Amino acid sequence: MYSRSSSQLEQMLVDNNATSMGTVADAAVRSAADDEVVVLLFVDRTITNAASPKPRVDRSRVVMTLDIVDGRWLVDRADLL
């Protein structure tokens, strides 16, 4: 789904001179097992674009699932709440 929409999204962001910078304000472990961890992230994103050059902050919650693959923790899934 991302692959299908990413080129259109990228062009829209370029056309509108959009920027976004995210900072994880806080995080918590929702669940943990030997091969999977689910964390809840509280993310503050500062966003600007050509129509709104004054920065605005969006606060998001993200549930991220990480799996261990070949000894490395990799993101398997990220869901906005």
mmCIF file of the N, C-alpha and C atoms, coordinates in Angstrom:
data_MODEL
# 
_entry.id   MODEL 
# 
loop_
_atom_site.group_PDB 
_atom_site.id 
_atom_site.type_symbol 
_atom_site.label_atom_id 
_atom_site.label_alt_id 
_atom_site.label_comp_id 
_atom_site.label_asym_id 
_atom_site.label_entity_id 
_atom_site.label_seq_id 
_atom_site.pdbx_PDB_ins_code 
_atom_site.Cartn_x 
_atom_site.Cartn_y 
_atom_site.Cartn_z 
_atom_site.occupancy 
_atom_site.B_iso_or_equiv 
_atom_site.pdbx_formal_charge 
_atom_site.auth_seq_id 
_atom_site.auth_comp_id 
_atom_site.auth_asym_id 
_atom_site.auth_atom_id 
_atom_site.pdbx_PDB_model_num 
ATOM 1   N N  . MET A 1 1  ? 0.830  -1.179  0.000  1.00 0.00 ? 1  MET A N  1 
ATOM 2   C CA . MET A 1 1  ? 0.000  0.000   0.000  1.00 0.00 ? 1  MET A CA 1 
ATOM 3   C C  . MET A 1 1  ? 0.880  1.250   0.000  1.00 0.00 ? 1  MET A C  1 
ATOM 4   N N  . TYR A 1 2  ? 1.925  1.240   0.831  1.00 0.00 ? 2  TYR A N  1 
ATOM 5   C CA . TYR A 1 2  ? 2.827  2.398   0.884  1.00 0.00 ? 2  TYR A CA 1 
ATOM 6   C C  . TYR A 1 2  ? 3.498  2.619   -0.461 1.00 0.00 ? 2  TYR A C  1 
ATOM 7   N N  . SER A 1 3  ? 3.950  1.534   -1.072 1.00 0.00 ? 3  SER A N  1 
ATOM 8   C CA . SER A 1 3  ? 4.633  1.650   -2.369 1.00 0.00 ? 3  SER A CA 1 
ATOM 9   C C  . SER A 1 3  ? 3.738  2.298   -3.416 1.00 0.00 ? 3  SER A C  1 
ATOM 10  N N  . ARG A 1 4  ? 2.457  1.968   -3.396 1.00 0.00 ? 4  ARG A N  1 
ATOM 11  C CA . ARG A 1 4  ? 1.532  2.521   -4.387 1.00 0.00 ? 4  ARG A CA 1 
ATOM 12  C C  . ARG A 1 4  ? 1.312  4.010   -4.196 1.00 0.00 ? 4  ARG A C  1 
ATOM 13  N N  . SER A 1 5  ? 1.281  4.465   -2.953 1.00 0.00 ? 5  SER A N  1 
ATOM 14  C CA . SER A 1 5  ? 0.957  5.874   -2.708 1.00 0.00 ? 5  SER A CA 1 
ATOM 15  C C  . SER A 1 5  ? 2.180  6.752   -2.462 1.00 0.00 ? 5  SER A C  1 
ATOM 16  N N  . SER A 1 6  ? 3.348  6.163   -2.265 1.00 0.00 ? 6  SER A N  1 
ATOM 17  C CA . SER A 1 6  ? 4.515  6.949   -1.862 1.00 0.00 ? 6  SER A CA 1 
ATOM 18  C C  . SER A 1 6  ? 4.973  7.939   -2.927 1.00 0.00 ? 6  SER A C  1 
ATOM 19  N N  . SER A 1 7  ? 4.907  7.585   -4.195 1.00 0.00 ? 7  SER A N  1 
ATOM 20  C CA . SER A 1 7  ? 5.375  8.517   -5.218 1.00 0.00 ? 7  SER A CA 1 
ATOM 21  C C  . SER A 1 7  ? 4.471  9.744   -5.301 1.00 0.00 ? 7  SER A C  1 
ATOM 22  N N  . GLN A 1 8  ? 3.163  9.567   -5.168 1.00 0.00 ? 8  GLN A N  1 
ATOM 23  C CA . GLN A 1 8  ? 2.234  10.698  -5.159 1.00 0.00 ? 8  GLN A CA 1 
ATOM 24  C C  . GLN A 1 8  ? 2.457  11.556  -3.918 1.00 0.00 ? 8  GLN A C  1 
ATOM 25  N N  . LEU A 1 9  ? 2.634  10.919  -2.786 1.00 0.00 ? 9  LEU A N  1 
ATOM 26  C CA . LEU A 1 9  ? 2.880  11.637  -1.540 1.00 0.00 ? 9  LEU A CA 1 
ATOM 27  C C  . LEU A 1 9  ? 4.185  12.416  -1.619 1.00 0.00 ? 9  LEU A C  1 
ATOM 28  N N  . GLU A 1 10 ? 5.221  11.789  -2.128 1.00 0.00 ? 10 GLU A N  1 
ATOM 29  C CA . GLU A 1 10 ? 6.514  12.463  -2.256 1.00 0.00 ? 10 GLU A CA 1 
ATOM 30  C C  . GLU A 1 10 ? 6.396  13.709  -3.125 1.00 0.00 ? 10 GLU A C  1 
ATOM 31  N N  . GLN A 1 11 ? 5.709  13.610  -4.245 1.00 0.00 ? 11 GLN A N  1 
ATOM 32  C CA . GLN A 1 11 ? 5.563  14.764  -5.129 1.00 0.00 ? 11 GLN A CA 1 
ATOM 33  C C  . GLN A 1 11 ? 4.775  15.876  -4.450 1.00 0.00 ? 11 GLN A C  1 
ATOM 34  N N  . MET A 1 12 ? 3.734  15.531  -3.715 1.00 0.00 ? 12 MET A N  1 
ATOM 35  C CA . MET A 1 12 ? 2.937  16.531  -3.006 1.00 0.00 ? 12 MET A CA 1 
ATOM 36  C C  . MET A 1 12 ? 3.783  17.250  -1.950 1.00 0.00 ? 12 MET A C  1 
ATOM 37  N N  . LEU A 1 13 ? 4.620  16.507  -1.238 1.00 0.00 ? 13 LEU A N  1 
ATOM 38  C CA . LEU A 1 13 ? 5.484  17.100  -0.214 1.00 0.00 ? 13 LEU A CA 1 
ATOM 39  C C  . LEU A 1 13 ? 6.510  18.039  -0.834 1.00 0.00 ? 13 LEU A C  1 
ATOM 40  N N  . VAL A 1 14 ? 7.090  17.641  -1.955 1.00 0.00 ? 14 VAL A N  1 
ATOM 41  C CA . VAL A 1 14 ? 8.069  18.486  -2.653 1.00 0.00 ? 14 VAL A CA 1 
ATOM 42  C C  . VAL A 1 14 ? 7.385  19.745  -3.174 1.00 0.00 ? 14 VAL A C  1 
ATOM 43  N N  . ASP A 1 15 ? 6.234  19.583  -3.816 1.00 0.00 ? 15 ASP A N  1 
ATOM 44  C CA . ASP A 1 15 ? 5.512  20.727  -4.377 1.00 0.00 ? 15 ASP A CA 1 
ATOM 45  C C  . ASP A 1 15 ? 5.131  21.751  -3.313 1.00 0.00 ? 15 ASP A C  1 
ATOM 46  N N  . ASN A 1 16 ? 4.839  21.281  -2.105 1.00 0.00 ? 16 ASN A N  1 
ATOM 47  C CA . ASN A 1 16 ? 4.403  22.161  -1.026 1.00 0.00 ? 16 ASN A CA 1 
ATOM 48  C C  . ASN A 1 16 ? 5.525  22.539  -0.069 1.00 0.00 ? 16 ASN A C  1 
ATOM 49  N N  . ASN A 1 17 ? 6.770  22.174  -0.420 1.00 0.00 ? 17 ASN A N  1 
ATOM 50  C CA . ASN A 1 17 ? 7.930  22.507  0.407  1.00 0.00 ? 17 ASN A CA 1 
ATOM 51  C C  . ASN A 1 17 ? 7.712  22.104  1.865  1.00 0.00 ? 17 ASN A C  1 
ATOM 52  N N  . ALA A 1 18 ? 7.211  20.894  2.072  1.00 0.00 ? 18 ALA A N  1 
ATOM 53  C CA . ALA A 1 18 ? 6.861  20.417  3.406  1.00 0.00 ? 18 ALA A CA 1 
ATOM 54  C C  . ALA A 1 18 ? 8.086  19.873  4.139  1.00 0.00 ? 18 ALA A C  1 
ATOM 55  N N  . THR A 1 19 ? 8.122  20.141  5.443  1.00 0.00 ? 19 THR A N  1 
ATOM 56  C CA . THR A 1 19 ? 9.146  19.564  6.307  1.00 0.00 ? 19 THR A CA 1 
ATOM 57  C C  . THR A 1 19 ? 8.478  19.020  7.560  1.00 0.00 ? 19 THR A C  1 
ATOM 58  N N  . SER A 1 20 ? 9.091  18.011  8.135  1.00 0.00 ? 20 SER A N  1 
ATOM 59  C CA . SER A 1 20 ? 8.598  17.440  9.376  1.00 0.00 ? 20 SER A CA 1 
ATOM 60  C C  . SER A 1 20 ? 9.784  16.887  10.152 1.00 0.00 ? 20 SER A C  1 
ATOM 61  N N  . MET A 1 21 ? 9.837  17.218  11.423 1.00 0.00 ? 21 MET A N  1 
ATOM 62  C CA . MET A 1 21 ? 10.893 16.709  12.296 1.00 0.00 ? 21 MET A CA 1 
ATOM 63  C C  . MET A 1 21 ? 10.218 16.102  13.518 1.00 0.00 ? 21 MET A C  1 
ATOM 64  N N  . GLY A 1 22 ? 10.518 14.841  13.795 1.00 0.00 ? 22 GLY A N  1 
ATOM 65  C CA . GLY A 1 22 ? 9.884  14.156  14.918 1.00 0.00 ? 22 GLY A CA 1 
ATOM 66  C C  . GLY A 1 22 ? 10.840 13.905  16.068 1.00 0.00 ? 22 GLY A C  1 
ATOM 67  N N  . THR A 1 23 ? 10.279 13.976  17.269 1.00 0.00 ? 23 THR A N  1 
ATOM 68  C CA . THR A 1 23 ? 11.029 13.683  18.484 1.00 0.00 ? 23 THR A CA 1 
ATOM 69  C C  . THR A 1 23 ? 10.176 12.762  19.342 1.00 0.00 ? 23 THR A C  1 
ATOM 70  N N  . VAL A 1 24 ? 10.774 11.682  19.826 1.00 0.00 ? 24 VAL A N  1 
ATOM 71  C CA . VAL A 1 24 ? 10.059 10.792  20.736 1.00 0.00 ? 24 VAL A CA 1 
ATOM 72  C C  . VAL A 1 24 ? 10.074 11.441  22.114 1.00 0.00 ? 24 VAL A C  1 
ATOM 73  N N  . ALA A 1 25 ? 8.888  11.872  22.560 1.00 0.00 ? 25 ALA A N  1 
ATOM 74  C CA . ALA A 1 25 ? 8.768  12.538  23.858 1.00 0.00 ? 25 ALA A CA 1 
ATOM 75  C C  . ALA A 1 25 ? 8.795  11.537  25.005 1.00 0.00 ? 25 ALA A C  1 
ATOM 76  N N  . ASP A 1 26 ? 8.249  10.337  24.767 1.00 0.00 ? 26 ASP A N  1 
ATOM 77  C CA . ASP A 1 26 ? 8.234  9.303   25.800 1.00 0.00 ? 26 ASP A CA 1 
ATOM 78  C C  . ASP A 1 26 ? 7.952  7.965   25.131 1.00 0.00 ? 26 ASP A C  1 
ATOM 79  N N  . ALA A 1 27 ? 8.276  6.892   25.819 1.00 0.00 ? 27 ALA A N  1 
ATOM 80  C CA . ALA A 1 27 ? 8.061  5.549   25.286 1.00 0.00 ? 27 ALA A CA 1 
ATOM 81  C C  . ALA A 1 27 ? 7.773  4.599   26.439 1.00 0.00 ? 27 ALA A C  1 
ATOM 82  N N  . ALA A 1 28 ? 7.013  3.554   26.134 1.00 0.00 ? 28 ALA A N  1 
ATOM 83  C CA . ALA A 1 28 ? 6.707  2.542   27.140 1.00 0.00 ? 28 ALA A CA 1 
ATOM 84  C C  . ALA A 1 28 ? 6.618  1.188   26.458 1.00 0.00 ? 28 ALA A C  1 
ATOM 85  N N  . VAL A 1 29 ? 7.026  0.159   27.162 1.00 0.00 ? 29 VAL A N  1 
ATOM 86  C CA . VAL A 1 29 ? 6.912  -1.206  26.651 1.00 0.00 ? 29 VAL A CA 1 
ATOM 87  C C  . VAL A 1 29 ? 5.497  -1.691  26.922 1.00 0.00 ? 29 VAL A C  1 
ATOM 88  N N  . ARG A 1 30 ? 4.819  -2.072  25.861 1.00 0.00 ? 30 ARG A N  1 
ATOM 89  C CA . ARG A 1 30 ? 3.455  -2.609  26.005 1.00 0.00 ? 30 ARG A CA 1 
ATOM 90  C C  . ARG A 1 30 ? 3.505  -4.101  26.302 1.00 0.00 ? 30 ARG A C  1 
ATOM 91  N N  . SER A 1 31 ? 4.399  -4.810  25.606 1.00 0.00 ? 31 SER A N  1 
ATOM 92  C CA . SER A 1 31 ? 4.589  -6.236  25.869 1.00 0.00 ? 31 SER A CA 1 
ATOM 93  C C  . SER A 1 31 ? 5.977  -6.641  25.394 1.00 0.00 ? 31 SER A C  1 
ATOM 94  N N  . ALA A 1 32 ? 6.490  -7.716  25.987 1.00 0.00 ? 32 ALA A N  1 
ATOM 95  C CA . ALA A 1 32 ? 7.829  -8.180  25.605 1.00 0.00 ? 32 ALA A CA 1 
ATOM 96  C C  . ALA A 1 32 ? 7.878  -9.698  25.686 1.00 0.00 ? 32 ALA A C  1 
ATOM 97  N N  . ALA A 1 33 ? 8.509  -10.274 24.683 1.00 0.00 ? 33 ALA A N  1 
ATOM 98  C CA . ALA A 1 33 ? 8.771  -11.717 24.641 1.00 0.00 ? 33 ALA A CA 1 
ATOM 99  C C  . ALA A 1 33 ? 10.195 -11.882 24.120 1.00 0.00 ? 33 ALA A C  1 
ATOM 100 N N  . ASP A 1 34 ? 10.663 -13.109 24.063 1.00 0.00 ? 34 ASP A N  1 
ATOM 101 C CA . ASP A 1 34 ? 12.028 -13.355 23.607 1.00 0.00 ? 34 ASP A CA 1 
ATOM 102 C C  . ASP A 1 34 ? 12.272 -12.904 22.173 1.00 0.00 ? 34 ASP A C  1 
ATOM 103 N N  . ASP A 1 35 ? 11.226 -12.967 21.335 1.00 0.00 ? 35 ASP A N  1 
ATOM 104 C CA . ASP A 1 35 ? 11.416 -12.663 19.907 1.00 0.00 ? 35 ASP A CA 1 
ATOM 105 C C  . ASP A 1 35 ? 10.571 -11.504 19.390 1.00 0.00 ? 35 ASP A C  1 
ATOM 106 N N  . GLU A 1 36 ? 9.802  -10.852 20.282 1.00 0.00 ? 36 GLU A N  1 
ATOM 107 C CA . GLU A 1 36 ? 8.961  -9.742  19.849 1.00 0.00 ? 36 GLU A CA 1 
ATOM 108 C C  . GLU A 1 36 ? 8.743  -8.761  20.999 1.00 0.00 ? 36 GLU A C  1 
ATOM 109 N N  . VAL A 1 37 ? 8.814  -7.476  20.671 1.00 0.00 ? 37 VAL A N  1 
ATOM 110 C CA . VAL A 1 37 ? 8.545  -6.414  21.639 1.00 0.00 ? 37 VAL A CA 1 
ATOM 111 C C  . VAL A 1 37 ? 7.566  -5.443  20.999 1.00 0.00 ? 37 VAL A C  1 
ATOM 112 N N  . VAL A 1 38 ? 6.587  -5.000  21.768 1.00 0.00 ? 38 VAL A N  1 
ATOM 113 C CA . VAL A 1 38 ? 5.636  -3.991  21.313 1.00 0.00 ? 38 VAL A CA 1 
ATOM 114 C C  . VAL A 1 38 ? 5.808  -2.775  22.218 1.00 0.00 ? 38 VAL A C  1 
ATOM 115 N N  . VAL A 1 39 ? 6.078  -1.625  21.605 1.00 0.00 ? 39 VAL A N  1 
ATOM 116 C CA . VAL A 1 39 ? 6.284  -0.401  22.369 1.00 0.00 ? 39 VAL A CA 1 
ATOM 117 C C  . VAL A 1 39 ? 5.267  0.653   21.939 1.00 0.00 ? 39 VAL A C  1 
ATOM 118 N N  . LEU A 1 40 ? 4.950  1.533   22.875 1.00 0.00 ? 40 LEU A N  1 
ATOM 119 C CA . LEU A 1 40 ? 4.095  2.678   22.614 1.00 0.00 ? 40 LEU A CA 1 
ATOM 120 C C  . LEU A 1 40 ? 4.974  3.910   22.644 1.00 0.00 ? 40 LEU A C  1 
ATOM 121 N N  . LEU A 1 41 ? 4.951  4.668   21.549 1.00 0.00 ? 41 LEU A N  1 
ATOM 122 C CA . LEU A 1 41 ? 5.775  5.874   21.429 1.00 0.00 ? 41 LEU A CA 1 
ATOM 123 C C  . LEU A 1 41 ? 4.877  7.101   21.396 1.00 0.00 ? 41 LEU A C  1 
ATOM 124 N N  . PHE A 1 42 ? 5.270  8.121   22.136 1.00 0.00 ? 42 PHE A N  1 
ATOM 125 C CA . PHE A 1 42 ? 4.608  9.417   22.090 1.00 0.00 ? 42 PHE A CA 1 
ATOM 126 C C  . PHE A 1 42 ? 5.524  10.334  21.293 1.00 0.00 ? 42 PHE A C  1 
ATOM 127 N N  . VAL A 1 43 ? 5.086  10.733  20.114 1.00 0.00 ? 43 VAL A N  1 
ATOM 128 C CA . VAL A 1 43 ? 5.940  11.448  19.175 1.00 0.00 ? 43 VAL A CA 1 
ATOM 129 C C  . VAL A 1 43 ? 5.393  12.867  18.948 1.00 0.00 ? 43 VAL A C  1 
ATOM 130 N N  . ASP A 1 44 ? 6.271  13.858  19.102 1.00 0.00 ? 44 ASP A N  1 
ATOM 131 C CA . ASP A 1 44 ? 5.944  15.243  18.760 1.00 0.00 ? 44 ASP A CA 1 
ATOM 132 C C  . ASP A 1 44 ? 6.577  15.535  17.411 1.00 0.00 ? 44 ASP A C  1 
ATOM 133 N N  . ARG A 1 45 ? 5.756  15.949  16.430 1.00 0.00 ? 45 ARG A N  1 
ATOM 134 C CA . ARG A 1 45 ? 6.255  16.269  15.096 1.00 0.00 ? 45 ARG A CA 1 
ATOM 135 C C  . ARG A 1 45 ? 6.044  17.752  14.829 1.00 0.00 ? 45 ARG A C  1 
ATOM 136 N N  . THR A 1 46 ? 7.111  18.443  14.456 1.00 0.00 ? 46 THR A N  1 
ATOM 137 C CA . THR A 1 46 ? 7.027  19.836  14.052 1.00 0.00 ? 46 THR A CA 1 
ATOM 138 C C  . THR A 1 46 ? 6.917  19.864  12.529 1.00 0.00 ? 46 THR A C  1 
ATOM 139 N N  . ILE A 1 47 ? 5.842  20.486  12.025 1.00 0.00 ? 47 ILE A N  1 
ATOM 140 C CA . ILE A 1 47 ? 5.521  20.437  10.600 1.00 0.00 ? 47 ILE A CA 1 
ATOM 141 C C  . ILE A 1 47 ? 5.422  21.856  10.042 1.00 0.00 ? 47 ILE A C  1 
ATOM 142 N N  . THR A 1 48 ? 6.005  22.058  8.860  1.00 0.00 ? 48 THR A N  1 
ATOM 143 C CA . THR A 1 48 ? 5.839  23.305  8.114  1.00 0.00 ? 48 THR A CA 1 
ATOM 144 C C  . THR A 1 48 ? 5.578  22.958  6.652  1.00 0.00 ? 48 THR A C  1 
ATOM 145 N N  . ASN A 1 49 ? 4.963  23.887  5.926  1.00 0.00 ? 49 ASN A N  1 
ATOM 146 C CA . ASN A 1 49 ? 4.812  23.752  4.482  1.00 0.00 ? 49 ASN A CA 1 
ATOM 147 C C  . ASN A 1 49 ? 4.597  25.136  3.890  1.00 0.00 ? 49 ASN A C  1 
ATOM 148 N N  . ALA A 1 50 ? 4.524  25.208  2.584  1.00 0.00 ? 50 ALA A N  1 
ATOM 149 C CA . ALA A 1 50 ? 4.409  26.506  1.906  1.00 0.00 ? 50 ALA A CA 1 
ATOM 150 C C  . ALA A 1 50 ? 3.161  27.261  2.347  1.00 0.00 ? 50 ALA A C  1 
ATOM 151 N N  . ALA A 1 51 ? 2.068  26.561  2.566  1.00 0.00 ? 51 ALA A N  1 
ATOM 152 C CA . ALA A 1 51 ? 0.819  27.213  2.974  1.00 0.00 ? 51 ALA A CA 1 
ATOM 153 C C  . ALA A 1 51 ? 0.839  27.627  4.438  1.00 0.00 ? 51 ALA A C  1 
ATOM 154 N N  . SER A 1 52 ? 1.609  26.923  5.268  1.00 0.00 ? 52 SER A N  1 
ATOM 155 C CA . SER A 1 52 ? 1.693  27.218  6.708  1.00 0.00 ? 52 SER A CA 1 
ATOM 156 C C  . SER A 1 52 ? 3.159  27.233  7.134  1.00 0.00 ? 52 SER A C  1 
ATOM 157 N N  . PRO A 1 53 ? 3.879  28.319  6.826  1.00 0.00 ? 53 PRO A N  1 
ATOM 158 C CA . PRO A 1 53 ? 5.307  28.356  7.165  1.00 0.00 ? 53 PRO A CA 1 
ATOM 159 C C  . PRO A 1 53 ? 5.579  28.424  8.669  1.00 0.00 ? 53 PRO A C  1 
ATOM 160 N N  . LYS A 1 54 ? 4.587  28.864  9.452  1.00 0.00 ? 54 LYS A N  1 
ATOM 161 C CA . LYS A 1 54 ? 4.760  28.875  10.908 1.00 0.00 ? 54 LYS A CA 1 
ATOM 162 C C  . LYS A 1 54 ? 4.671  27.431  11.406 1.00 0.00 ? 54 LYS A C  1 
ATOM 163 N N  . PRO A 1 55 ? 5.693  26.954  12.123 1.00 0.00 ? 55 PRO A N  1 
ATOM 164 C CA . PRO A 1 55 ? 5.696  25.557  12.572 1.00 0.00 ? 55 PRO A CA 1 
ATOM 165 C C  . PRO A 1 55 ? 4.498  25.232  13.471 1.00 0.00 ? 55 PRO A C  1 
ATOM 166 N N  . ARG A 1 56 ? 3.956  24.057  13.267 1.00 0.00 ? 56 ARG A N  1 
ATOM 167 C CA . ARG A 1 56 ? 2.916  23.556  14.161 1.00 0.00 ? 56 ARG A CA 1 
ATOM 168 C C  . ARG A 1 56 ? 3.355  22.199  14.685 1.00 0.00 ? 56 ARG A C  1 
ATOM 169 N N  . VAL A 1 57 ? 2.919  21.865  15.880 1.00 0.00 ? 57 VAL A N  1 
ATOM 170 C CA . VAL A 1 57 ? 3.304  20.593  16.497 1.00 0.00 ? 57 VAL A CA 1 
ATOM 171 C C  . VAL A 1 57 ? 2.100  19.661  16.498 1.00 0.00 ? 57 VAL A C  1 
ATOM 172 N N  . ASP A 1 58 ? 2.295  18.481  15.931 1.00 0.00 ? 58 ASP A N  1 
ATOM 173 C CA . ASP A 1 58 ? 1.306  17.404  16.012 1.00 0.00 ? 58 ASP A CA 1 
ATOM 174 C C  . ASP A 1 58 ? 1.828  16.383  17.000 1.00 0.00 ? 58 ASP A C  1 
ATOM 175 N N  . ARG A 1 59 ? 0.977  15.944  17.868 1.00 0.00 ? 59 ARG A N  1 
ATOM 176 C CA . ARG A 1 59 ? 1.353  14.916  18.838 1.00 0.00 ? 59 ARG A CA 1 
ATOM 177 C C  . ARG A 1 59 ? 0.689  13.606  18.420 1.00 0.00 ? 59 ARG A C  1 
ATOM 178 N N  . SER A 1 60 ? 1.509  12.596  18.242 1.00 0.00 ? 60 SER A N  1 
ATOM 179 C CA . SER A 1 60 ? 1.015  11.306  17.773 1.00 0.00 ? 60 SER A CA 1 
ATOM 180 C C  . SER A 1 60 ? 1.393  10.209  18.754 1.00 0.00 ? 60 SER A C  1 
ATOM 181 N N  . ARG A 1 61 ? 0.606  9.158   18.723 1.00 0.00 ? 61 ARG A N  1 
ATOM 182 C CA . ARG A 1 61 ? 0.951  7.932   19.442 1.00 0.00 ? 61 ARG A CA 1 
ATOM 183 C C  . ARG A 1 61 ? 1.155  6.851   18.395 1.00 0.00 ? 61 ARG A C  1 
ATOM 184 N N  . VAL A 1 62 ? 2.229  6.113   18.542 1.00 0.00 ? 62 VAL A N  1 
ATOM 185 C CA . VAL A 1 62 ? 2.570  5.062   17.593 1.00 0.00 ? 62 VAL A CA 1 
ATOM 186 C C  . VAL A 1 62 ? 2.808  3.770   18.367 1.00 0.00 ? 62 VAL A C  1 
ATOM 187 N N  . VAL A 1 63 ? 2.165  2.706   17.928 1.00 0.00 ? 63 VAL A N  1 
ATOM 188 C CA . VAL A 1 63 ? 2.454  1.376   18.468 1.00 0.00 ? 63 VAL A CA 1 
ATOM 189 C C  . VAL A 1 63 ? 3.387  0.705   17.482 1.00 0.00 ? 63 VAL A C  1 
ATOM 190 N N  . MET A 1 64 ? 4.578  0.349   17.953 1.00 0.00 ? 64 MET A N  1 
ATOM 191 C CA . MET A 1 64 ? 5.586  -0.239  17.080 1.00 0.00 ? 64 MET A CA 1 
ATOM 192 C C  . MET A 1 64 ? 5.888  -1.667  17.560 1.00 0.00 ? 64 MET A C  1 
ATOM 193 N N  . THR A 1 65 ? 5.830  -2.599  16.619 1.00 0.00 ? 65 THR A N  1 
ATOM 194 C CA . THR A 1 65 ? 6.153  -3.994  16.897 1.00 0.00 ? 65 THR A CA 1 
ATOM 195 C C  . THR A 1 65 ? 7.515  -4.295  16.297 1.00 0.00 ? 65 THR A C  1 
ATOM 196 N N  . LEU A 1 66 ? 8.411  -4.811  17.121 1.00 0.00 ? 66 LEU A N  1 
ATOM 197 C CA . LEU A 1 66 ? 9.760  -5.169  16.675 1.00 0.00 ? 66 LEU A CA 1 
ATOM 198 C C  . LEU A 1 66 ? 9.957  -6.662  16.855 1.00 0.00 ? 66 LEU A C  1 
ATOM 199 N N  . ASP A 1 67 ? 10.564 -7.278  15.851 1.00 0.00 ? 67 ASP A N  1 
ATOM 200 C CA . ASP A 1 67 ? 10.899 -8.707  15.899 1.00 0.00 ? 67 ASP A CA 1 
ATOM 201 C C  . ASP A 1 67 ? 12.401 -8.861  15.824 1.00 0.00 ? 67 ASP A C  1 
ATOM 202 N N  . ILE A 1 68 ? 12.905 -9.916  16.446 1.00 0.00 ? 68 ILE A N  1 
ATOM 203 C CA . ILE A 1 68 ? 14.339 -10.179 16.349 1.00 0.00 ? 68 ILE A CA 1 
ATOM 204 C C  . ILE A 1 68 ? 14.580 -11.043 15.117 1.00 0.00 ? 68 ILE A C  1 
ATOM 205 N N  . VAL A 1 69 ? 15.465 -10.552 14.245 1.00 0.00 ? 69 VAL A N  1 
ATOM 206 C CA . VAL A 1 69 ? 15.798 -11.242 12.999 1.00 0.00 ? 69 VAL A CA 1 
ATOM 207 C C  . VAL A 1 69 ? 17.316 -11.279 12.883 1.00 0.00 ? 69 VAL A C  1 
ATOM 208 N N  . ASP A 1 70 ? 17.867 -12.465 12.847 1.00 0.00 ? 70 ASP A N  1 
ATOM 209 C CA . ASP A 1 70 ? 19.317 -12.635 12.751 1.00 0.00 ? 70 ASP A CA 1 
ATOM 210 C C  . ASP A 1 70 ? 20.066 -11.818 13.815 1.00 0.00 ? 70 ASP A C  1 
ATOM 211 N N  . GLY A 1 71 ? 19.533 -11.836 15.032 1.00 0.00 ? 71 GLY A N  1 
ATOM 212 C CA . GLY A 1 71 ? 20.195 -11.158 16.151 1.00 0.00 ? 71 GLY A CA 1 
ATOM 213 C C  . GLY A 1 71 ? 19.987 -9.660  16.219 1.00 0.00 ? 71 GLY A C  1 
ATOM 214 N N  . ARG A 1 72 ? 19.154 -9.098  15.323 1.00 0.00 ? 72 ARG A N  1 
ATOM 215 C CA . ARG A 1 72 ? 18.899 -7.651  15.308 1.00 0.00 ? 72 ARG A CA 1 
ATOM 216 C C  . ARG A 1 72 ? 17.407 -7.394  15.496 1.00 0.00 ? 72 ARG A C  1 
ATOM 217 N N  . TRP A 1 73 ? 17.079 -6.360  16.262 1.00 0.00 ? 73 TRP A N  1 
ATOM 218 C CA . TRP A 1 73 ? 15.681 -5.960  16.416 1.00 0.00 ? 73 TRP A CA 1 
ATOM 219 C C  . TRP A 1 73 ? 15.283 -5.081  15.239 1.00 0.00 ? 73 TRP A C  1 
ATOM 220 N N  . LEU A 1 74 ? 14.279 -5.541  14.484 1.00 0.00 ? 74 LEU A N  1 
ATOM 221 C CA . LEU A 1 74 ? 13.806 -4.827  13.296 1.00 0.00 ? 74 LEU A CA 1 
ATOM 222 C C  . LEU A 1 74 ? 12.317 -4.516  13.440 1.00 0.00 ? 74 LEU A C  1 
ATOM 223 N N  . VAL A 1 75 ? 11.908 -3.374  12.924 1.00 0.00 ? 75 VAL A N  1 
ATOM 224 C CA . VAL A 1 75 ? 10.511 -2.990  12.968 1.00 0.00 ? 75 VAL A CA 1 
ATOM 225 C C  . VAL A 1 75 ? 9.713  -3.880  12.021 1.00 0.00 ? 75 VAL A C  1 
ATOM 226 N N  . ASP A 1 76 ? 8.711  -4.530  12.566 1.00 0.00 ? 76 ASP A N  1 
ATOM 227 C CA . ASP A 1 76 ? 7.820  -5.356  11.751 1.00 0.00 ? 76 ASP A CA 1 
ATOM 228 C C  . ASP A 1 76 ? 6.569  -4.575  11.375 1.00 0.00 ? 76 ASP A C  1 
ATOM 229 N N  . ARG A 1 77 ? 6.158  -3.666  12.274 1.00 0.00 ? 77 ARG A N  1 
ATOM 230 C CA . ARG A 1 77 ? 4.910  -2.959  12.064 1.00 0.00 ? 77 ARG A CA 1 
ATOM 231 C C  . ARG A 1 77 ? 4.888  -1.668  12.864 1.00 0.00 ? 77 ARG A C  1 
ATOM 232 N N  . ALA A 1 78 ? 4.296  -0.626  12.316 1.00 0.00 ? 78 ALA A N  1 
ATOM 233 C CA . ALA A 1 78 ? 4.103  0.643   13.027 1.00 0.00 ? 78 ALA A CA 1 
ATOM 234 C C  . ALA A 1 78 ? 2.692  1.119   12.747 1.00 0.00 ? 78 ALA A C  1 
ATOM 235 N N  . ASP A 1 79 ? 1.926  1.348   13.804 1.00 0.00 ? 79 ASP A N  1 
ATOM 236 C CA . ASP A 1 79 ? 0.539  1.764   13.671 1.00 0.00 ? 79 ASP A CA 1 
ATOM 237 C C  . ASP A 1 79 ? 0.316  3.081   14.417 1.00 0.00 ? 79 ASP A C  1 
ATOM 238 N N  . LEU A 1 80 ? -0.266 4.054   13.730 1.00 0.00 ? 80 LEU A N  1 
ATOM 239 C CA . LEU A 1 80 ? -0.671 5.297   14.381 1.00 0.00 ? 80 LEU A CA 1 
ATOM 240 C C  . LEU A 1 80 ? -1.965 5.057   15.136 1.00 0.00 ? 80 LEU A C  1 
ATOM 241 N N  . LEU A 1 81 ? -2.052 5.603   16.320 1.00 0.00 ? 81 LEU A N  1 
ATOM 242 C CA . LEU A 1 81 ? -3.306 5.499   17.085 1.00 0.00 ? 81 LEU A CA 1 
ATOM 243 C C  . LEU A 1 81 ? -4.121 6.744   16.909 1.00 0.00 ? 81 LEU A C  1 
# 
